[in-house]
Amino acid sequence: MAKRRNIYTHDIDLKKLTVKNAPSKKFASAIAQIPYRGYEVEDISDGRKIVIVKPGGKQTWGRISKEDFFVFIYDPKDQTLWQISHGQIYDYLVEKSQCDRSEAIKLIKAFERVYSGEEPDKVLKAAKLRTSTDGNEEALLKAYKWIWGQEDVNYPNGKGRAMSWEGWKKDNDKFVKTGDGLKDLLNKLLKETKRK
């Protein structure tokens, strides 16, 4: 990934937690009820884990979201916590599309299924993705499940997860399209594929 990664090295006390993915409001409601602390929420086949730490303290439109949380990709081997962002995932997908457009399209379609409420493990089995050398496809799909939940919690009266999927931002009191949603990237790649 080209962008600088937010990586912290720190010991973290985690409790195992399972919350099934679901469409927007249902998933947000379930995770808003989680007590404050650190949780291991997803296992990654290479030994890393998706962890969340609640509260996160994000300010959304001038107010602090009490139910916000941080999403990290945690590597217990070296105790690093990578605070993954939408921008980093988007850049990863752009880079992937430059090397292998068809695999990038398959991966973004897998993201769409997770966005719609399917569990990442189920999506990974069905998608038959070719794993890159960094092995981040699985980690990013599992992280985005929680990032989307985080967006739904932080923006309950707004666009929620659609902000990163459809590419929206709030400008004063209106939502405007940014063109940097995962759906925008998918549509662009599909259009380029048709032209060839």
C-alpha positions in Angstrom: 0.0 0.0 0.0 1.4 3.3 -1.1 0.0 5.6 1.6 1.7 5.9 4.9 0.2 3.4 7.3 -0.9 4.3 10.8 1.0 1.5 12.7 1.4 1.5 16.5 3.3 -1.1 18.6 1.7 -1.8 21.8 0.5 -4.7 24.0 -3.3 -4.9 24.0 -5.7 -6.8 26.2 -8.5 -8.2 24.0 -11.7 -10.1 24.7 -13.1 -12.4 21.9 -16.4 -11.0 20.4 -18.6 -12.2 17.6 -21.2 -10.1 16.0 -22.7 -11.3 12.7 -22.7 -9.0 9.8 -26.0 -7.5 8.7 -27.3 -4.7 6.6 -26.6 -1.2 7.9 -28.9 -0.3 10.8 -29.1 -3.8 12.3 -25.4 -4.2 12.5 -24.9 -0.7 13.8 -27.5 -1.3 16.5 -25.7 -4.5 17.7 -22.3 -2.9 17.9 -23.6 0.3 19.6 -24.4 -2.0 22.6 -20.9 -3.3 23.0 -19.3 -2.2 26.3 -16.1 -0.1 26.2 -12.8 -2.1 25.9 -10.7 -3.9 23.2 -12.1 -6.8 21.3 -10.8 -9.4 18.9 -13.5 -9.6 16.3 -12.1 -11.5 13.3 -9.3 -14.0 12.7 -7.2 -13.8 9.6 -5.7 -17.0 8.2 -2.1 -15.6 8.4 -2.4 -15.2 12.2 -3.3 -11.5 12.3 -6.6 -10.4 13.7 -9.1 -7.6 13.3 -9.6 -5.8 16.6 -11.8 -2.9 17.7 -11.2 -0.6 20.6 -14.2 1.2 22.0 -14.6 4.2 22.5 -12.8 5.8 19.6 -13.7 9.4 20.3 -14.5 10.5 16.7 -16.1 13.9 16.3 -18.8 13.9 13.7 -20.2 17.2 12.7 -19.2 18.9 15.9 -20.3 16.2 18.4 -18.4 13.3 19.9 -19.8 9.9 19.0 -19.8 7.9 22.2 -20.2 4.6 20.4 -17.4 5.2 17.9 -14.5 2.7 17.9 -11.1 2.2 16.3 -10.6 -0.6 13.8 -7.1 -2.2 13.7 -5.4 -5.0 11.9 -3.4 -6.5 14.8 -0.4 -8.7 14.4 0.2 -10.6 17.7 3.7 -11.7 16.5 5.1 -8.1 16.8 2.2 -6.5 18.6 1.5 -4.0 15.9 -1.8 -2.3 15.4 -2.5 -1.0 11.9 -5.3 1.6 12.0 -6.6 1.0 8.5 -8.5 3.7 6.6 -10.8 4.0 3.7 -8.2 5.9 1.8 -5.6 3.2 2.3 -8.0 0.5 1.1 -9.1 2.5 -1.9 -5.4 3.1 -2.9 -4.7 -0.6 -2.5 -7.6 -1.4 -4.9 -6.4 1.2 -7.4 -2.8 -0.3 -7.3 -4.3 -3.8 -7.6 -6.3 -2.8 -10.6 -3.2 -1.5 -12.3 -1.6 -5.0 -12.0 -4.7 -7.2 -12.5 -7.9 -5.4 -13.3 -10.1 -8.6 -13.3 -8.9 -9.6 -9.8 -9.5 -6.0 -8.6 -13.0 -6.2 -10.0 -13.6 -9.6 -8.3 -12.3 -8.1 -5.0 -14.5 -5.0 -5.1 -17.5 -7.2 -5.9 -16.6 -9.2 -2.8 -16.5 -5.9 -0.8 -20.0 -5.2 -2.1 -21.3 -8.5 -0.7 -19.8 -7.6 2.7 -21.2 -4.1 2.4 -24.7 -5.7 1.9 -24.4 -7.7 5.1 -22.7 -11.0 4.2 -20.0 -12.5 6.4 -16.5 -12.0 5.0 -15.5 -15.7 5.4 -18.6 -16.8 3.3 -17.7 -14.2 0.7 -14.1 -15.2 0.6 -15.0 -18.9 -0.1 -17.4 -18.0 -2.9 -15.3 -15.3 -4.5 -12.2 -17.6 -5.1 -9.9 -14.6 -5.1 -6.3 -15.0 -6.1 -4.3 -14.0 -3.0 -1.5 -11.4 -3.6 1.9 -11.7 -2.0 0.9 -9.4 0.9 -2.2 -11.4 1.6 -4.2 -8.4 2.5 -7.4 -9.2 0.6 -8.8 -11.2 3.5 -7.7 -8.7 6.1 -9.2 -5.8 4.2 -12.6 -7.5 3.7 -12.8 -8.3 7.3 -11.6 -4.9 8.4 -14.2 -3.2 6.2 -17.0 -5.1 7.8 -16.2 -3.2 11.0 -15.3 0.1 9.3 -18.8 0.1 7.7 -20.3 -0.7 11.1 -18.3 2.2 12.5 -19.6 4.6 9.8 -23.2 3.4 10.4 -22.8 4.2 14.2 -21.1 7.5 13.6 -23.5 8.8 10.9 -26.9 7.3 11.9 -28.9 10.1 10.4 -26.7 10.5 7.4 -25.2 8.2 4.8 -23.4 5.8 7.1 -21.6 3.1 5.2 -22.7 4.6 1.9 -20.1 7.4 2.5 -17.2 5.1 1.6 -19.1 2.7 -0.7 -21.0 5.3 -2.8 -18.5 8.1 -2.2 -20.2 10.8 -0.2 -19.0 13.6 2.2 -20.9 16.2 4.1 -20.4 19.7 3.0 -22.1 22.1 5.3 -25.6 20.7 5.6 -25.6 18.7 2.3 -24.1 15.5 1.1 -22.1 15.7 -2.1 -20.6 13.0 -4.2 -16.8 12.6 -4.0 -16.2 10.1 -6.8 -13.9 8.1 -4.5 -16.3 5.4 -3.3 -15.6 1.8 -3.9 -18.7 1.6 -6.1 -17.2 4.5 -8.2 -14.0 2.6 -8.6 -15.8 -0.6 -9.6 -17.9 1.2 -12.2 -14.8 2.9 -13.6 -13.0 -0.5 -13.9 -16.0 -2.2 -15.5 -16.3 0.7 -18.0 -12.5 0.4 -18.9 -12.9 -3.4 -19.3 -15.8 -2.9 -21.8 -13.8 -0.5 -23.9 -11.1 -3.1 -24.4 
